[in-house]
Amino acid sequence: MTTNDNDRASRPDDANPEWTRDEVRDARPALEVFKELFGPEAAEMVKRGRGRPAKGDKKVNQTLRLDVDVLDAYRQNGRGWQALMNRVLRAHMPGVGK
Protein backbone atom coordinates (compact mmCIF):
# COMPACT_ATOMS: atom_id res chain seq x y z
CA MET A 1 0.00 0.00 0.00
CA THR A 2 1.43 3.36 -0.95
CA THR A 3 1.39 6.06 1.68
CA ASN A 4 0.61 9.70 1.20
CA ASP A 5 1.42 12.09 4.05
CA ASN A 6 -1.53 14.31 3.13
CA ASP A 7 -4.07 11.48 3.25
CA ARG A 8 -5.32 10.64 6.77
CA ALA A 9 -6.25 7.13 5.66
CA SER A 10 -2.63 6.49 4.68
CA ARG A 11 -1.16 7.55 8.01
CA PRO A 12 -0.37 4.92 10.66
CA ASP A 13 -3.16 4.47 13.19
CA ASP A 14 -2.39 2.79 16.52
CA ALA A 15 -6.07 2.18 17.25
CA ASN A 16 -6.62 0.43 13.91
CA PRO A 17 -3.32 -0.87 12.52
CA GLU A 18 -2.98 -2.30 9.03
CA TRP A 19 -3.53 -6.07 8.89
CA THR A 20 -0.65 -8.40 8.32
CA ARG A 21 -0.82 -11.21 5.75
CA ASP A 22 -1.28 -13.73 8.57
CA GLU A 23 -4.21 -11.76 10.01
CA VAL A 24 -5.88 -11.57 6.61
CA ARG A 25 -5.32 -15.31 6.08
CA ASP A 26 -6.80 -16.18 9.50
CA ALA A 27 -9.79 -13.78 9.25
CA ARG A 28 -13.26 -15.30 9.69
CA PRO A 29 -16.66 -14.11 8.49
CA ALA A 30 -18.22 -11.52 10.82
CA LEU A 31 -21.41 -13.57 11.22
CA GLU A 32 -19.37 -16.52 12.47
CA VAL A 33 -17.67 -14.37 15.13
CA PHE A 34 -21.00 -12.73 16.03
CA LYS A 35 -22.51 -16.19 16.59
CA GLU A 36 -19.69 -17.09 19.00
CA LEU A 37 -20.04 -13.86 20.95
CA PHE A 38 -23.82 -13.49 21.10
CA GLY A 39 -25.24 -16.92 20.26
CA PRO A 40 -26.90 -18.48 17.23
CA GLU A 41 -30.28 -16.80 17.84
CA ALA A 42 -28.74 -13.32 17.77
CA ALA A 43 -26.70 -14.21 14.68
CA GLU A 44 -29.86 -15.38 12.90
CA MET A 45 -31.56 -12.07 13.73
CA VAL A 46 -28.82 -9.98 12.10
CA LYS A 47 -28.29 -12.31 9.14
CA ARG A 48 -29.24 -10.73 5.84
CA GLY A 49 -30.47 -12.47 2.75
CA ARG A 50 -29.06 -11.77 -0.68
CA GLY A 51 -30.45 -8.85 -2.62
CA ARG A 52 -33.53 -6.76 -2.05
CA PRO A 53 -36.38 -8.32 -0.04
CA ALA A 54 -39.12 -9.79 -2.25
CA LYS A 55 -42.29 -7.73 -2.60
CA GLY A 56 -45.72 -9.22 -2.25
CA ASP A 57 -46.99 -7.54 -5.43
CA LYS A 58 -44.50 -8.67 -8.06
CA LYS A 59 -44.24 -6.71 -11.28
CA VAL A 60 -43.22 -7.96 -14.71
CA ASN A 61 -40.88 -6.00 -16.93
CA GLN A 62 -42.66 -5.92 -20.31
CA THR A 63 -41.93 -4.05 -23.51
CA LEU A 64 -45.05 -2.28 -24.74
CA ARG A 65 -45.43 -0.13 -27.84
CA LEU A 66 -47.55 2.95 -27.19
CA ASP A 67 -48.44 6.01 -29.19
CA VAL A 68 -46.28 8.98 -28.25
CA ASP A 69 -49.24 11.18 -27.30
CA VAL A 70 -50.62 8.49 -24.95
CA LEU A 71 -47.30 8.11 -23.17
CA ASP A 72 -46.81 11.88 -22.96
CA ALA A 73 -50.28 12.30 -21.42
CA TYR A 74 -49.42 9.93 -18.59
CA ARG A 75 -45.93 11.34 -18.08
CA GLN A 76 -47.40 14.83 -17.64
CA ASN A 77 -48.89 13.59 -14.36
CA GLY A 78 -45.35 13.51 -12.91
CA ARG A 79 -44.17 10.99 -10.34
CA GLY A 80 -46.24 7.84 -10.25
CA TRP A 81 -47.35 7.95 -13.86
CA GLN A 82 -46.52 4.26 -14.32
CA ALA A 83 -48.68 3.30 -11.31
CA LEU A 84 -51.50 5.47 -12.71
CA MET A 85 -51.24 3.73 -16.07
CA ASN A 86 -51.33 0.36 -14.28
CA ARG A 87 -54.52 1.35 -12.40
CA VAL A 88 -56.22 2.50 -15.62
CA LEU A 89 -55.25 -0.70 -17.43
CA ARG A 90 -56.50 -2.78 -14.47
CA ALA A 91 -59.84 -0.96 -14.50
CA HIS A 92 -60.26 -1.77 -18.21
CA MET A 93 -59.04 -5.37 -18.23
CA PRO A 94 -61.16 -7.67 -20.40
CA GLY A 95 -63.68 -9.58 -18.32
CA VAL A 96 -63.39 -7.29 -15.27
CA GLY A 97 -66.27 -5.08 -14.17
CA LYS A 98 -68.40 -5.73 -17.26
N, C-alpha and C positions, 0 to 999 in steps of 0.2 A: 504494500500500500504506500503510495507516495504521500508525503506530508507537505503541507503548505502552512507556513507560520501565520498567515492571515485567516485561515479557516479554523474555527473553533472545533469542528468535528475532527480535524486532523491532529489536534494537540493531544498529548498524553492526558489521561484522565484516571486518577488513582481510584475513584469510586467505581469506574466502569472500564477496566483495562481491556485492551485488545485481546481476543482469544488466541491461544496457541493452537498449533495443528492438532496436538493431542486432545485439547478441550473440544475442538470442533469434531474430531473423530468420535469422541465419547459422548457427545451431546445426545439427548433423548427428546422425543416429542413432548411438548408442554403438557398435553392432556395426560400422558403417562405419569409425569411428575405430579400433576395436580391430583390424580387419582391416589397416589401414595400419600400425599399430604392431607387430603380432605376426604378421601373415601370414594368408592365407586358411584354412590348416589349423587354426590356433588359433581363428580366428573361428568356424569350423564346429563345433569342439568345444564352445564355450560357447553356441552358438545354441540357443534353446529353441523348441519347437513351441507351438502354441496349445492351451490347455486342459490337462487332466489326461492323462497318458499312457494309452493304451488298454490294457485288461487282456486277457489271453488268454481268460479265462472270462467272456464277456459275459453279463450278466443282462438280463432283460426286465421292465420295469415293467408289472404286470398287476393289474387290479382283480379281487378274488376275494371272493365272499360266503361267510363262514364262520359257523357257530354261535358264539355268544358264549362258551359253555363250552369249545369246542375252542380258540379263540384264547387264552382265559385260561389254559388248561392249558399251552400252549407258552410264553406270556409269563412264567409262574411260574418258568421255567428261567433267567430273567435274560438277561444279554448273550449274544447268539448264538442267540436263539430262532428267528430267521428261517432261519439256516443249518441248524439242527436240523430245522425243518419241511421245508426243501428236501431234506435227506437222507432223511427218512421218506417223502416223496412219491416221490423217486427209487427207493427200495427197493420201492415198491408200484406202479410204473408198469405199465400194461397191456403184456403181452408181454415183460416183463423178469423173469428168474429163475423162470419157471413152466414 
